[in-house]
Amino acid sequence: MIRARDVALYFLNKDKDQTLFTKKLVEKNGRTFYDGNARLNKYVHMAQNLYIAKTGEKLFEDDLYAYDNGAVAVDVQENYAVLLNRKSEPQLEAGIRDFLDRVYVILENASLDELIGLSHEDAEWESKHLFYSKCDQKMDSLARIEEYKEQYHDVLQVMERLEL
């Protein structure tokens, strides 16, 4: 199984002009962070949820955590600056690359606020984000398969019809 870092690197490589994933500092919900780091984590989060809705399985093995500004893959969040400087292409199956290309197209025009809003609409995030301890913030996205199938049904249909 792939890692969240692989998914993040794939998305970073898609941003050829480096306009989506930047180091611009922003403040939201009482936290200051790089907008690109948050954006990347929302892409990773949505990719995981959409993949679960589509296949009933996780896209990547890493856990997501319910932070104030949405779900976060800790390895991606903590290593954002390093990942920005890596240009290596992760080794992903053609079907996974096609799926991630579609996720990228669906999300690329969304604002950071919209992406955070999407992350906050995840019932698993909602059930975990108020906990103080990190271990209690760990999300169990597979427990929401049926909810995700319903929640993301229309998005998956649009993704299937995309011509890339």
Backbone torsions as a table, in degrees:
resi	resn	phi	psi	omega
1	MET	NA	147.8	-179.0
2	ILE	-81.1	172.9	-179.1
3	ARG	-110.5	160.6	176.6
4	ALA	-59.4	-35.0	179.0
5	ARG	-60.0	-38.8	178.1
6	ASP	-63.4	-43.3	178.5
7	VAL	-64.1	-44.3	179.3
8	ALA	-60.8	-46.4	178.7
9	LEU	-61.2	-38.2	178.6
10	TYR	-61.2	-47.2	178.9
11	PHE	-64.4	-40.8	178.5
12	LEU	-60.1	-40.6	178.8
13	ASN	-68.0	-25.5	177.9
14	LYS	-72.4	-27.4	-178.0
15	ASP	-84.4	71.1	-173.2
16	LYS	-58.0	-39.4	-177.9
17	ASP	-91.5	4.8	176.7
18	GLN	53.0	45.0	178.1
19	THR	-100.6	-21.8	-178.7
20	LEU	-87.0	-43.4	-174.0
21	PHE	-109.2	93.9	-172.9
22	THR	-118.0	-176.0	176.2
23	LYS	-113.6	31.2	176.7
24	LYS	-76.0	126.6	179.0
25	LEU	-79.1	134.5	176.3
26	VAL	-134.4	163.1	177.7
27	GLU	-128.0	124.0	178.3
28	LYS	-144.7	139.2	177.6
29	ASN	52.3	38.0	177.0
30	GLY	76.8	11.2	-178.9
31	ARG	-122.8	141.2	174.9
32	THR	-108.6	132.8	-175.0
33	PHE	-161.6	169.1	174.4
34	TYR	-74.4	129.2	179.8
35	ASP	-59.3	-38.6	-179.3
36	GLY	-66.1	-34.0	177.6
37	ASN	-64.4	-46.9	178.9
38	ALA	-64.1	-44.5	179.3
39	ARG	-58.8	-46.1	-179.3
40	LEU	-62.1	-42.4	178.9
41	ASN	-65.5	-32.9	177.1
42	LYS	-70.8	-36.8	175.3
43	TYR	-61.9	-45.2	179.9
44	VAL	-62.6	-44.4	179.4
45	HIS	-61.1	-49.2	-178.3
46	MET	-65.8	-36.6	176.9
47	ALA	-61.1	-43.8	178.7
48	GLN	-61.6	-49.6	-177.4
49	ASN	-64.1	-43.0	-179.8
50	LEU	-66.0	-38.4	178.4
51	TYR	-65.9	-41.6	176.6
52	ILE	-61.7	-43.7	179.4
53	ALA	-62.4	-36.6	-177.3
54	LYS	-78.2	-42.4	-170.3
55	THR	-113.7	-18.6	-174.1
56	GLY	80.6	6.1	-179.8
57	GLU	-127.6	159.4	176.7
58	LYS	-74.7	143.2	174.5
59	LEU	-73.8	-43.3	-179.2
60	PHE	-133.7	157.3	-172.0
61	GLU	-81.6	-22.1	-176.7
62	ASP	-63.8	149.4	175.1
63	ASP	-81.7	153.8	171.1
64	LEU	-105.6	150.1	-179.8
65	TYR	-123.3	144.4	-175.9
66	ALA	-88.2	91.5	177.4
67	TYR	-94.5	171.1	-174.9
68	ASP	-55.1	-39.3	-176.8
69	ASN	-99.6	25.2	176.1
70	GLY	113.9	-175.7	-177.3
71	ALA	-70.9	145.5	-176.6
72	VAL	-136.4	135.1	166.8
73	ALA	-91.7	110.9	-169.9
74	VAL	-57.0	-41.9	179.8
75	ASP	-60.6	-39.2	178.6
76	VAL	-69.4	-47.4	-178.1
77	GLN	-61.1	-47.3	-175.4
78	GLU	-73.6	-20.8	-176.7
79	ASN	-115.1	21.6	-175.7
80	TYR	-55.0	-49.0	-177.6
81	ALA	-61.9	-38.6	178.0
82	VAL	-67.2	-44.4	-179.6
83	LEU	-62.3	-35.8	178.4
84	LEU	-60.1	-33.2	-177.5
85	ASN	-87.6	-7.8	178.6
86	ARG	-89.0	132.1	178.9
87	LYS	-116.7	9.8	179.3
88	SER	-70.1	140.1	179.4
89	GLU	-87.9	122.3	178.7
90	PRO	-67.0	147.6	178.9
91	GLN	-83.5	102.5	-178.6
92	LEU	-124.7	147.0	175.8
93	GLU	-61.1	152.8	-179.3
94	ALA	-57.1	-40.3	180.0
95	GLY	-64.5	-37.5	177.7
96	ILE	-68.9	-43.9	178.0
97	ARG	-59.8	-43.8	178.6
98	ASP	-61.3	-44.9	178.3
99	PHE	-59.9	-47.3	-178.7
100	LEU	-66.9	-34.6	174.8
101	ASP	-59.4	-40.7	-179.2
102	ARG	-69.4	-40.4	176.1
103	VAL	-60.9	-44.9	-179.0
104	TYR	-58.4	-47.6	-179.0
105	VAL	-62.4	-41.4	-179.3
106	ILE	-63.8	-35.7	-173.1
107	LEU	-98.9	-15.8	-168.1
108	GLU	-62.3	-23.7	179.3
109	ASN	-99.2	2.3	179.0
110	ALA	-77.3	140.9	175.5
111	SER	-74.9	164.6	177.1
112	LEU	-60.2	-41.1	178.3
113	ASP	-61.1	-40.2	178.5
114	GLU	-65.7	-40.2	179.0
115	LEU	-65.9	-41.9	176.4
116	ILE	-62.5	-41.1	177.3
117	GLY	-60.1	-42.5	177.3
118	LEU	-61.2	-42.7	179.4
119	SER	-63.3	-38.6	-179.7
120	HIS	-71.5	-17.1	177.5
121	GLU	-79.9	-8.5	178.6
122	ASP	-73.4	119.7	-178.5
123	ALA	-60.7	-31.0	178.7
124	GLU	-69.8	-40.1	174.4
125	TRP	-61.9	-46.3	-178.3
126	GLU	-57.0	-38.3	-177.0
127	SER	-77.2	-14.8	-174.1
128	LYS	-117.7	-15.2	-168.3
129	HIS	-71.4	-17.2	-178.1
130	LEU	-88.7	-4.4	179.4
131	PHE	-74.7	147.5	-179.4
132	TYR	-86.0	-42.4	-175.8
133	SER	-78.0	134.8	-178.4
134	LYS	-57.6	-40.2	-178.8
135	CYS	-62.1	-28.6	178.4
136	ASP	-81.7	-13.7	179.2
137	GLN	-90.1	-4.7	-179.1
138	LYS	-65.5	125.6	-176.5
139	MET	-89.7	143.3	175.8
140	ASP	-113.1	78.0	-174.1
141	SER	-63.4	-30.7	179.4
142	LEU	-64.8	-22.3	177.7
143	ALA	-69.4	-10.8	-175.4
144	ARG	-111.8	20.4	-175.2
145	ILE	-50.8	-52.0	-176.2
146	GLU	-65.1	-39.3	176.6
147	GLU	-62.8	-43.7	-179.3
148	TYR	-65.3	-38.7	177.5
149	LYS	-56.8	-42.7	179.7
150	GLU	-74.2	-46.9	-176.7
151	GLN	-61.5	-39.2	-173.8
152	TYR	-106.3	11.2	-178.3
153	HIS	-53.6	-50.5	-177.3
154	ASP	-66.9	-39.1	179.6
155	VAL	-63.3	-43.5	179.9
156	LEU	-63.3	-36.9	176.8
157	GLN	-63.8	-43.4	177.6
158	VAL	-62.3	-43.0	-179.8
159	MET	-60.5	-40.1	-179.8
160	GLU	-64.5	-31.4	-177.0
161	ARG	-86.0	-9.0	-179.9
162	LEU	-62.9	136.9	172.8
163	GLU	-102.0	114.8	-177.5
164	LEU	-98.6	NA	NA
